[in-house]
Amino acid sequence: MAKSPKSLLLEQLRAQADAVAAKRVQQFKLSREVVDRLDQRMHHVSQYFRR
């Protein structure tokens, strides 16, 4: 038995929502890594100038 068009559309929308959510998580992780690296470098710079 074939699925109804509404059911297909709902499945497609769920798949798109899942993909968007996964991309947001990935972007957040990348952003967090950049912030962490920057924080570490700033710490090293401040340590350098304290010497």
N, CA, C and O atoms as CSV, one atom per row, in Angstrom:
chain,resi,resn,atom,element,x,y,z
A,1,MET,N,N,0.841,-1.182,0.000
A,1,MET,CA,C,0.000,0.000,0.000
A,1,MET,C,C,0.890,1.250,0.000
A,1,MET,O,O,1.822,1.342,0.799
A,2,ALA,N,N,0.621,2.180,-0.859
A,2,ALA,CA,C,1.429,3.403,-0.983
A,2,ALA,C,C,1.091,4.371,0.141
A,2,ALA,O,O,-0.036,4.421,0.633
A,3,LYS,N,N,2.082,5.121,0.522
A,3,LYS,CA,C,1.873,6.119,1.566
A,3,LYS,C,C,1.147,7.322,0.978
A,3,LYS,O,O,1.262,7.626,-0.209
A,4,SER,N,N,0.406,7.988,1.834
A,4,SER,CA,C,-0.318,9.174,1.381
A,4,SER,C,C,0.668,10.324,1.169
A,4,SER,O,O,1.741,10.342,1.771
A,5,PRO,N,N,0.308,11.269,0.326
A,5,PRO,CA,C,1.190,12.420,0.095
A,5,PRO,C,C,1.494,13.187,1.381
A,5,PRO,O,O,2.599,13.700,1.557
A,6,LYS,N,N,0.513,13.262,2.271
A,6,LYS,CA,C,0.738,13.957,3.545
A,6,LYS,C,C,1.801,13.239,4.366
A,6,LYS,O,O,2.649,13.874,4.993
A,7,SER,N,N,1.748,11.919,4.357
A,7,SER,CA,C,2.710,11.130,5.101
A,7,SER,C,C,4.116,11.302,4.532
A,7,SER,O,O,5.082,11.441,5.283
A,8,LEU,N,N,4.227,11.293,3.213
A,8,LEU,CA,C,5.521,11.510,2.564
A,8,LEU,C,C,6.079,12.889,2.881
A,8,LEU,O,O,7.264,13.032,3.184
A,9,LEU,N,N,5.228,13.896,2.810
A,9,LEU,CA,C,5.649,15.256,3.102
A,9,LEU,C,C,6.127,15.363,4.545
A,9,LEU,O,O,7.141,16.005,4.819
A,10,LEU,N,N,5.412,14.747,5.453
A,10,LEU,CA,C,5.783,14.774,6.859
A,10,LEU,C,C,7.147,14.116,7.074
A,10,LEU,O,O,7.972,14.626,7.833
A,11,GLU,N,N,7.381,12.996,6.414
A,11,GLU,CA,C,8.677,12.318,6.520
A,11,GLU,C,C,9.803,13.197,5.968
A,11,GLU,O,O,10.886,13.262,6.550
A,12,GLN,N,N,9.547,13.867,4.855
A,12,GLN,CA,C,10.557,14.750,4.266
A,12,GLN,C,C,10.861,15.925,5.195
A,12,GLN,O,O,12.020,16.299,5.373
A,13,LEU,N,N,9.823,16.499,5.781
A,13,LEU,CA,C,10.023,17.615,6.694
A,13,LEU,C,C,10.792,17.184,7.945
A,13,LEU,O,O,11.640,17.923,8.445
A,14,ARG,N,N,10.494,15.995,8.439
A,14,ARG,CA,C,11.237,15.486,9.605
A,14,ARG,C,C,12.710,15.274,9.264
A,14,ARG,O,O,13.593,15.597,10.058
A,15,ALA,N,N,12.962,14.734,8.084
A,15,ALA,CA,C,14.345,14.513,7.657
A,15,ALA,C,C,15.082,15.844,7.519
A,15,ALA,O,O,16.242,15.951,7.917
A,16,GLN,N,N,14.430,16.844,6.966
A,16,GLN,CA,C,15.050,18.168,6.836
A,16,GLN,C,C,15.306,18.776,8.212
A,16,GLN,O,O,16.363,19.361,8.448
A,17,ALA,N,N,14.355,18.641,9.106
A,17,ALA,CA,C,14.524,19.176,10.465
A,17,ALA,C,C,15.681,18.487,11.170
A,17,ALA,O,O,16.461,19.141,11.862
A,18,ASP,N,N,15.801,17.190,11.007
A,18,ASP,CA,C,16.920,16.456,11.607
A,18,ASP,C,C,18.247,16.923,11.027
A,18,ASP,O,O,19.226,17.076,11.757
A,19,ALA,N,N,18.282,17.149,9.721
A,19,ALA,CA,C,19.515,17.606,9.074
A,19,ALA,C,C,19.901,19.002,9.563
A,19,ALA,O,O,21.077,19.271,9.808
A,20,VAL,N,N,18.930,19.873,9.702
A,20,VAL,CA,C,19.193,21.232,10.193
A,20,VAL,C,C,19.694,21.183,11.638
A,20,VAL,O,O,20.632,21.895,11.997
A,21,ALA,N,N,19.075,20.352,12.453
A,21,ALA,CA,C,19.490,20.229,13.845
A,21,ALA,C,C,20.918,19.690,13.945
A,21,ALA,O,O,21.708,20.168,14.759
A,22,ALA,N,N,21.240,18.714,13.132
A,22,ALA,CA,C,22.591,18.146,13.147
A,22,ALA,C,C,23.617,19.185,12.697
A,22,ALA,O,O,24.713,19.264,13.250
A,23,LYS,N,N,23.258,19.971,11.701
A,23,LYS,CA,C,24.182,21.010,11.218
A,23,LYS,C,C,24.397,22.073,12.285
A,23,LYS,O,O,25.514,22.561,12.454
A,24,ARG,N,N,23.357,22.432,12.998
A,24,ARG,CA,C,23.489,23.421,14.079
A,24,ARG,C,C,24.420,22.912,15.169
A,24,ARG,O,O,25.256,23.659,15.677
A,25,VAL,N,N,24.279,21.654,15.525
A,25,VAL,CA,C,25.153,21.070,16.545
A,25,VAL,C,C,26.595,21.102,16.069
A,25,VAL,O,O,27.500,21.452,16.827
A,26,GLN,N,N,26.807,20.736,14.813
A,26,GLN,CA,C,28.158,20.741,14.252
A,26,GLN,C,C,28.740,22.153,14.255
A,26,GLN,O,O,29.901,22.340,14.621
A,27,GLN,N,N,27.958,23.137,13.857
A,27,GLN,CA,C,28.436,24.514,13.830
A,27,GLN,C,C,28.729,25.019,15.241
A,27,GLN,O,O,29.697,25.750,15.451
A,28,PHE,N,N,27.900,24.633,16.201
A,28,PHE,CA,C,28.137,25.038,17.583
A,28,PHE,C,C,29.452,24.457,18.092
A,28,PHE,O,O,30.221,25.144,18.764
A,29,LYS,N,N,29.708,23.191,17.771
A,29,LYS,CA,C,30.958,22.560,18.202
A,29,LYS,C,C,32.157,23.261,17.579
A,29,LYS,O,O,33.153,23.508,18.258
A,30,LEU,N,N,32.068,23.581,16.293
A,30,LEU,CA,C,33.156,24.280,15.623
A,30,LEU,C,C,33.368,25.660,16.246
A,30,LEU,O,O,34.505,26.072,16.476
A,31,SER,N,N,32.280,26.368,16.514
A,31,SER,CA,C,32.384,27.687,17.125
A,31,SER,C,C,33.018,27.586,18.506
A,31,SER,O,O,33.847,28.415,18.880
A,32,ARG,N,N,32.629,26.579,19.249
A,32,ARG,CA,C,33.179,26.392,20.586
A,32,ARG,C,C,34.674,26.091,20.515
A,32,ARG,O,O,35.445,26.579,21.341
A,33,GLU,N,N,35.086,25.295,19.539
A,33,GLU,CA,C,36.507,24.979,19.373
A,33,GLU,C,C,37.303,26.240,19.053
A,33,GLU,O,O,38.406,26.425,19.566
A,34,VAL,N,N,36.754,27.099,18.215
A,34,VAL,CA,C,37.431,28.343,17.864
A,34,VAL,C,C,37.579,29.220,19.109
A,34,VAL,O,O,38.649,29.776,19.357
A,35,VAL,N,N,36.528,29.338,19.874
A,35,VAL,CA,C,36.579,30.147,21.096
A,35,VAL,C,C,37.599,29.568,22.067
A,35,VAL,O,O,38.365,30.317,22.674
A,36,ASP,N,N,37.620,28.265,22.221
A,36,ASP,CA,C,38.586,27.631,23.128
A,36,ASP,C,C,40.022,27.872,22.676
A,36,ASP,O,O,40.885,28.169,23.502
A,37,ARG,N,N,40.288,27.751,21.387
A,37,ARG,CA,C,41.637,28.008,20.869
A,37,ARG,C,C,42.038,29.460,21.078
A,37,ARG,O,O,43.166,29.746,21.479
A,38,LEU,N,N,41.126,30.367,20.810
A,38,LEU,CA,C,41.403,31.786,21.003
A,38,LEU,C,C,41.679,32.078,22.474
A,38,LEU,O,O,42.606,32.823,22.794
A,39,ASP,N,N,40.895,31.505,23.359
A,39,ASP,CA,C,41.095,31.701,24.791
A,39,ASP,C,C,42.473,31.187,25.217
A,39,ASP,O,O,43.173,31.837,25.993
A,40,GLN,N,N,42.844,30.046,24.715
A,40,GLN,CA,C,44.147,29.468,25.047
A,40,GLN,C,C,45.279,30.370,24.543
A,40,GLN,O,O,46.257,30.595,25.255
A,41,ARG,N,N,45.150,30.872,23.347
A,41,ARG,CA,C,46.187,31.746,22.796
A,41,ARG,C,C,46.276,33.055,23.567
A,41,ARG,O,O,47.371,33.558,23.820
A,42,MET,N,N,45.139,33.602,23.937
A,42,MET,CA,C,45.146,34.838,24.728
A,42,MET,C,C,45.808,34.592,26.088
A,42,MET,O,O,46.535,35.450,26.589
A,43,HIS,N,N,45.566,33.459,26.664
A,43,HIS,CA,C,46.203,33.100,27.933
A,43,HIS,C,C,47.719,33.039,27.755
A,43,HIS,O,O,48.461,33.551,28.593
A,44,HIS,N,N,48.180,32.421,26.678
A,44,HIS,CA,C,49.617,32.338,26.421
A,44,HIS,C,C,50.229,33.733,26.218
A,44,HIS,O,O,51.334,34.004,26.688
A,45,VAL,N,N,49.519,34.594,25.531
A,45,VAL,CA,C,50.015,35.949,25.323
A,45,VAL,C,C,50.114,36.682,26.657
A,45,VAL,O,O,51.108,37.358,26.923
A,46,SER,N,N,49.104,36.551,27.482
A,46,SER,CA,C,49.149,37.235,28.774
A,46,SER,C,C,50.287,36.682,29.640
A,46,SER,O,O,50.934,37.432,30.370
A,47,GLN,N,N,50.526,35.378,29.559
A,47,GLN,CA,C,51.630,34.786,30.312
A,47,GLN,C,C,52.970,35.323,29.796
A,47,GLN,O,O,53.889,35.564,30.579
A,48,TYR,N,N,53.074,35.505,28.503
A,48,TYR,CA,C,54.310,36.012,27.906
A,48,TYR,C,C,54.615,37.416,28.440
A,48,TYR,O,O,55.754,37.709,28.805
A,49,PHE,N,N,53.605,38.277,28.485
A,49,PHE,CA,C,53.826,39.646,28.919
A,49,PHE,C,C,54.019,39.783,30.429
A,49,PHE,O,O,54.508,40.815,30.890
A,50,ARG,N,N,53.654,38.785,31.193
A,50,ARG,CA,C,53.859,38.821,32.641
A,50,ARG,C,C,55.292,38.502,33.023
A,50,ARG,O,O,55.708,38.772,34.149
A,51,ARG,N,N,56.041,37.938,32.111
A,51,ARG,CA,C,57.426,37.546,32.434
A,51,ARG,C,C,58.315,38.723,32.644
A,51,ARG,O,O,59.503,38.557,32.921
